[in-house]
Amino acid sequence: MAIVVEIDVLLAKRKMSVGDFADAIGLSLANVSVLKNGRAKAVRFSTLNAICEALACQPGDVLRWVPDDGGAR
């Protein structure tokens, strides 16, 4: 199972820079990079709320689940 973070897509659609996005949600550029690149182990609901507010989207627009190639569990 993999969770894919769609922040790059959302930023591109809204023509928003990573720096502006980081400022809007109150995270450092380094932490935004961790999120964007799918290296985050967890996301606080308060951070997810700030992301959705800044990008005017739903949590399902930010995070997408992709099943493993191994089949069903």
C-alpha positions, 0 to 999 in steps of 0.5 A: 500500500502506498499513500501518494501526496498530490501537493505538486499537482495542486500547486501547479493547478493553482499556480502557487509557489512552494514558498507561498504555500509554505508561508500559507500553511505555516511550515518550513520549506524543508517540511513542505519538501518532505510532504511533497516528496512522500517522505512524511511518516505522518501528517497532523490533522491541523496541517492537513486542515491548513493545506486544504484551506490554503489550496481550497480543496478536500483531504482526498484531493491531497492524499491518494491511496494506491494498492500494492502490486501484490494484489488483495490482502 
